[in-house]
């Protein structure tokens, strides 16, 4: 749960953001931190973190255990 909160914060999306909004936020973040566009030493790391956040938020949420 905390990972999803951090991922949403990284991409700057609300808790109820749609998949389309999440993808748009990732694209904006990617334009800022992609290593081909940003020569900062940590750009590649930031880009990989944004990609991991995208993957996490678009993955189906695990179902709560009903037992």
C-alpha positions as CSV (number, residue, x, y, z in Angstrom):
1,X,0.0,0.0,0.0
2,X,2.8,2.5,0.9
3,X,4.5,1.7,-2.4
4,X,1.4,2.7,-4.3
5,X,1.2,6.0,-2.3
6,X,4.9,6.7,-3.1
7,X,4.3,5.9,-6.8
8,X,1.3,8.2,-7.0
9,X,3.3,11.0,-5.3
10,X,6.3,10.5,-7.6
11,X,4.0,10.9,-10.7
12,X,1.9,13.5,-9.1
13,X,-1.5,11.8,-9.5
14,X,-4.5,11.6,-7.3
15,X,-5.7,8.4,-5.5
16,X,-8.6,8.1,-7.9
17,X,-6.6,8.8,-11.1
18,X,-7.6,6.8,-14.2
19,X,-5.1,4.8,-16.2
20,X,-5.1,7.5,-18.9
21,X,-4.2,10.1,-16.3
22,X,-1.4,7.9,-14.9
23,X,0.0,7.4,-18.4
24,X,-0.1,11.1,-19.1
25,X,1.6,11.9,-15.8
26,X,4.3,9.4,-16.6
27,X,4.9,10.9,-20.1
28,X,5.3,14.4,-18.5
29,X,7.7,13.0,-15.9
30,X,9.6,11.1,-18.6
31,X,10.1,14.2,-20.7
32,X,11.7,15.8,-17.7
33,X,14.0,13.0,-16.6
34,X,14.8,10.9,-19.6
35,X,18.6,10.5,-19.9
36,X,18.5,11.5,-23.6
37,X,16.9,14.8,-22.7
38,X,18.3,15.5,-19.3
39,X,22.1,15.3,-18.7
40,X,21.9,15.3,-14.9
41,X,23.8,12.4,-13.4
42,X,20.7,11.0,-11.7
43,X,18.4,11.3,-14.7
44,X,18.5,7.6,-15.5
45,X,17.7,6.7,-12.0
46,X,14.8,9.1,-11.9
47,X,13.5,7.7,-15.2
48,X,13.7,4.1,-14.0
49,X,11.8,5.1,-10.8
50,X,9.1,6.8,-12.8
51,X,8.8,3.7,-15.0
52,X,8.5,1.4,-12.0
53,X,5.8,3.7,-10.6
54,X,3.9,3.5,-13.8
55,X,4.2,-0.3,-13.9
56,X,3.0,-0.5,-10.2
57,X,0.1,1.7,-10.7
58,X,-1.2,0.1,-13.9
59,X,-0.8,-3.4,-12.5
60,X,-4.0,-4.9,-11.2
61,X,-4.3,-4.4,-7.4
62,X,-4.0,-7.6,-5.5
63,X,-7.4,-8.8,-4.2
64,X,-7.9,-8.6,-0.5
65,X,-7.8,-12.0,1.2
66,X,-11.4,-12.8,2.3
67,X,-10.4,-15.3,4.9
